[in-house]
Amino acid sequence: MSNIDIVVILVFTLLVFICGMSFSKAGKNMKSYFAAGGALPWWMSGLSLFMSFFSAGTFVVWGGSIAYSSGWVAVTIQWTMCIAGVIIGFFIAPKWQKTKALTAAEFITDRLGKSTQKAYTYIFLVISIFTTGAFLYPVAKIVEVSTGIPITTSIIVLGVLILVYTAVGGLWAVIVTDVLQFIVLTAAVLIVVPLSFDKIGGLDNFISQAPEQFFEFTNSEYSWVFMIAFGLYNLFFIAGNWAYVQRYTSVATPKDAKKVGWLFGALYTVSPLIWMLPPMIYRVLNPELGELADEGAYLLMCKEVLPVGMLGLMLGGMVFATSSSVNTTLNISAGVLINDIYKGLFPETSDKKLVKTARIATILLGVLTIIIALLVPLLGGIVEVVMSLAALTGGAMFLPPLWALFSKLQTGKTVLSVTVISLGINAFFKFFAPDLIDLTLGRAMEMGVGMGDSYCITVRY
């Protein structure tokens, strides 16, 4: 990497950091710190939802390992997110906005009771630490592949940078930096695709030299059973994840909330076609990457084709776009911890003290996130961690409260029972069944069980 690229990265980093820090005075009370005062424009909230969701895996999971090794399957996987966004826009996002709750945990308290809310809060905080750690790892992987900086150093430095500007600026800092990153990254990606095709001699050469079945919609590991189950996971996760619920509750009207979901769906219709091409093309250029090395396929293609300076801009955009998933989850996790636990223990605390405590909570959660990110390689790599987290927690954690959003028959006891039973079943098949009954579920069946058991139990109640 050239000195010019390094300068571009440093300037972009400084710009994002200053942008985030400039909102240090925007978080004057709990609503402005965690919900942006309920005044976010729908398009900003929609872009932020898009950036927060796609960035965790686009460049390392879908656009690295899976697109490089399995081709078009990575596009099919991401189209399930498009369908989920459209459904959420029609039916679920406006429901969340109408609750007028500051957080999903606040809705659970009002609808299902304080004891249920406490139980969900503790489960959510534990899961979110692992999820955020899995989000931070791809950021560091991008830096390692591009610069040679060891991944451990990258995780620690980037983790500290992200948690500082998130802690200071609150949700406004998260949203505005997301929009900035979207603009820069989209411009850079649109340049990479034609340069990548030119590198291998055009579209015809790409098609003729690609491996067999590289353009199939599914394969043996990621079958139609997996796609359906993963589509359900995306529906539950995007609609019910407490970090994303913020995007629906922070706009002014139910109509705006619908537009948030629709914008997300529209962007996920087109973007997978553009984002998955560079690592797919790199498979033709260099078909010999190892299992963990293929996580860096996207960046390796960028290094091959981007001119001096543009690589630095691309890297900066990718790093901070991917980091948006981290700051989003840190912000909502701190919101849950302070608004739904600390405030309950100390109800007389002033808004000023609550915001100060929220910033401290963000920093503490950020430290735990860094620790989990450091452990990802020991847990089987990022694809294994992301898919296992999805199967274990997606349906169990997010479907039951969503059901309560629509059904008056659900109670705190039934909703919590579904979550606990489903988590237990999923954990058994993941961690104990291989040794106890010699049964190891494949990717599709693991995802199917993870989504199916929570759905069947919820319907039963």
N, C-alpha and C positions, 0 to 999 in steps of 0.2 A: 504494500500500500504506500502511495506517495505521500510526501509532506503536505501537498495541497489537500489531499483527501483527509488527512488528519486535522488540518486547520478547519475544513468544512464541518467535520464531525464536532469539533470543539465549539465552533460558532453556533451550530444548530442546537447542541446541548445547552449552551448558554441562553439561547433564545427561548427554548422551551422552559428552562428553569426560571428565567425572569418572568415569563408569561404566567407560570403557575404561582410564583411568589407575589405577583402584583395583586392577587386576590386575597392577600393576607387580612385585609380589613373588610372583606365581603362577608366573612363568617362571624357576624356580630352576635347572632343567636343560633339556637339549635336548628331552626327551620332554614335559615340562610346557609348554615354550614353543611347540612346534610341533604337539603332538598332545594337549594338555590332559591328559596323564597317562594317556590311554586310558580316561578315566572319564566321558566326556560322556554324559548321558542321551540316548536315541535321539530323543526328540521335540525336544530342543534342537538336536541335530545336523541333524535333518530340516528344522526351520524355518530354520536357518542356511544349509543347502544351497539351500533355496527362495529365501531373500532374496538370497543371493550370486548366484544364476543369474538370477532374474527382473529384478532391479533395473537391470542394465546397459542394457536396452533398453525396458523396459515403458513408461516415460513419454515417451520421446523417439523411439524407433524404432518399436516395435509400437504403442504407445499415443499416439504423436504423429503422425509422418509417414504410416505405413501405415494405421492405423485412420481417420485423417482423410481420406485420399485414396482408400482402397480398401474401407473398411467392414469387413464380416464376415470378409474375408480375414485380417485381423490375428488374429481369434479362432482360425481354422483353423490358422494358423501356430503358435500357442501350444499348441494341442491336441496337436501332434506331440511337445511336451515332456512332456505327461501320459503318453502311450504309452511314451515312452522311460523315464520314471521307474518305471513299473510293471514293465517288462522288467528294468530294472536291479535292482529290489528282489527279483525272483524269482531271478535267475541270477548277477548280477555283483557286487553289493555284498557278499554273504556271502563270495565268493571273495577279495575284497580284504581283508576282516577276518581271514580265516584265514591270510593271509601274515604277519601280525604285523609288517609293515614300517612304519617311521616315516613314510616318504614313498614315492611311486611310484618315484622314482629308486633308492631302496634295494632295492625289489623287482627292478628291472631289473638292478642289480648282482648280486644273489643268483642270479637266474634266467638272465641272458644275458651276464654278465661285465662287468668293470670298464671295458674300452675302449668297449663299447656304451653303458654308462651315461654315460660322459664325453661321448660324441658327442650323446646325447639331451639331456643337461643343457645343453650349449651351445645347441642348437637351441631347447629349451624356454625358456631365459632370453631369447633374442632375441625369440621370438614373444610371450612373456608381457609384455614391455615394451610392444609394440604393442597387445596386447589390453587391458592395464590403462589405457593412454592412451585407448583407445576407450571404456573404462568411465568414466573421469574426465570426459570431455567432456560427457555428458548431465547430470552433476551441475551443471556450470557453466552449461549451457544453461538449466536450470530456474531457477537464480538470476538469470540475465540477463533471462529473460522476465518474472519476477515482480517484480524490483526495479529493473531498468534498469542494474544494475552491469555494466560491460563484461565480456565473456566471458573476456578475457585475465586480468583481475584476479581473477575468480571462480575460474578454473582454478588460479592460483598460490596464493591464500589457502586454498581448500578442500584442495588437494593437500598443502600443508604441514600443515594440521590433521589430515588423515587419516593421513598417514605417521607423525606424532608419536605418536598414541595406539596405532597398530598396532605401532610399534617398541617402545614401552614395555610394552604388556600382553600381546603374543603372541596365541595362538589363543583363550585364554579371553576376552580383550578383544573379539576379533572375534565370537565366538559370542554372548556376552551382549548386546552392543550390537545384534546382528542380531535377537535375540528382542525386545528393547525396541522397536526400529523396527517390527517386524512388528505388534506390538500397537497402537501409535499409528497407523500407516498404515492398517491394516485398519479401525479405527474411523472415521478421516477419510474414506476412500473410500466407505464405506457411506452416509455423509451426502451426498456429492457427487452420487451417481446420482439419487436422487429429486428433489433440487433442480434438476438439469439437465433432467429431464423436465418439471418444473413451468415452467421458464423458456421452453420452446417450446410449452407448451400440452398436454403429455401424450404418451402413447405413439402414439396414432392420428396426431397431427400429425407426429411423428417419422417414422413409416413412410410417410406420404403425401408428405412433402416431401423425403425422402432421394433422392439421385440414383438413376438406373436402375442395376440390378445391384449396388446397395450391400450387399445381403444375400446375394449369391452366395458360395459357399464358396471359390471360386478365381477368378482372372481371367487375362488374357493374360500378364501379367508373373509372377504367382505361380500357376502352373498345378499340376495334380496331379503332374506330373513333378517340379516344384520341391518340392512338399509331401513326396513320398516321399523325395527326396534330402535334404531338410532334416531330415526325421524321422530318417534314418540318421545325419546329422551330429550331431543332438542325442543320439542313443544313444551314439555314439562319444565325444562331447565330455563329456557328463555322467558317463559311466562311466569315462572315461580321463583327463580333465583332472586334472593333478596337484593342483590346488587343491581339487577336489571329492573326490578320492580320500581326502583327509584326513577327510572327513565319515564315510566308511565304516570307516576304520581307527582312528578316535578313540573308537569305542564299545566296549562290553565284550565282546559276543558276536556271532556270525554272525546270530543271530535279530534282534538289535537293528539290525544293518546292513541287513537286509531291510526293517525298519520305516522306516528312513531313506528308502529309495527309494520305498516305498509312500506315505509321507506326502507326499513331493514330488509324486508322481503325483496323489494325491487333491486336493492344493491346486491343481494346474494343471488339474484338471477344471472347477473352479468359478470360480477367480479371473479367467480371461480374459473371462468373460461380464460380470463386474463392472467390470474395469479398462478394457476397450475402449469402453464405452458413452459416457463423457464426451467424448472426442475425436470419436466418431462423431456425437454430438448437436451438437457445435460446428460440424460441417460444415453442418448445417441452419441453425444460427444465423448463421454467417459463412462462406459458401462461397468467399471470395475470397482466402484465404491463398496466399502464394507458395510456391515449392518448398522453400526453407530455412526459411521462417516456419512451415510446417506442423509442424516439429519441436517447436514450442511449443504445439500445439493443446490438450494436456491441461491445461497451466497456465492458458491463456487461458480455458478453460471454468471452471476453479476460481475465477479472478478474477471471473468474471461472477456466480457464484451463492453463494459462501461468505460468511458473515457475518464481521464484524470479529473478529479473534482466531483464528477457525477457519482462515482462509487461511494465517496464520503457522504454525499447527500442521501443516497439510497440507504446506506447503512444507518445513518442517523434517523431517517424516517422509520426504518424497520425496527430499530431498537426501541424508539419511544412509542411507536404504534403498538408493539408487542407489550410494552410496559403499561399501556393503558388498562389492560386487564388486571394488572397488579394494583394500580392506584384506585381503580373502581372498587375492587373487593376490599382493599384496605379501608376505604372511606365508609362503605356500608357496614363492615365488621365493627369499626369503631363506633358507628352510629348505633348499632344494636347494643354494643357493650355499655355505652353511656346512656342512651335514651331509654333503654329497656331493662337495664340492670342497675347501673349506678344511680340513675335518677330515682328509681324505686326505693333504693336503700337510703338515699339522702334527698328527699323531696323538696327541701327548702333551699337547695343549692341555687345560686344565681346563674343566669344565662352565661355571664362572663366566665364564671368558674367552670361551668359545664363545657364550654368550648375549649378552655385551657386543658381540662382533663381529657377531652376528646383527642386533642393533639398528642398528649402523652400516650394515650391508648393506641393511636395510630403508629407511633414509633415502636412501642412494645410488640404490637402485632407484626410490624415490619421486620423486626429482629427474628421472630419465630419463622416468618416466611423465608428469610435468608437461610436459616438452618435447614428447613425442608428442601429448598432448592439444591443445597449442597448434597443432599442424600439421593436425588433423582437417579444418577447413574447406578447407584447401588441397588435401586429398586427395579432395574430392568430396562431403563431408558425411558424417554419421554412418551413414546407411543404407548407403551405398556401402562405407564402411570395414568395418562389421560383416559385411556379406554377403561381401565379398571375403576377409576374414580367415577366415570360415567355410569358404568353398570352397577356399581355398589350403591351409589347414593342418588342418582338422578330421579328415578321413579319414587323411591322410598321417601326422599326428603321433600320433594316439590309437588308431587301429585296430590297428596291428601289435603294440604291447605288450599290448593286450587279448587278442589272439589267443594270445599266449604265456602268458597267464594260464590258458588252457584246454588248449592244445596242447603236448605234450611234443616235437613234431617241430621246433618253431621254435628257431632258434639266433640268437645275436647278429648274425651276418652276414646271415641272411635278413631278420630284422626291420628292421635298419638299412637294408638295400638297398631294402625296400619304401618306407620313409619318404623316402629320398633320391630315388628314381626318381619317386615320386608328387609330391613337392614340385617336382621339375624339370618334369614334365608340366604341372602346374597353373600354374606360373610362366610357362611358354612360352605357354600359351593366354591368360593374363591380360595379359602385358606385351609379348610379341613377335609373336604371331600376327596381331594387327590390322595391323601394319606390313609384316610379311614375307609373309604369304599372304592379306592382306585378309579376315581372318576374326575377327569379334567375336562372342563367345558371349553369348546372352541370359542373364537371371537363372537360369532353370530349367536350361538346358544347362550353364552354368558350375558350378552346384551339383551337377548330375548327374555331370559329368566329375570334379569334385573328390572325390566320394564313390566313384564307380564305379571309377576307376583303381586306387585303393588297395585296394579290395575284390578286384578281379580279380587283381591282382598277389599279394596275400596268399594267396588261394585257390590260385594257381599254385604257390606255395612249400609 
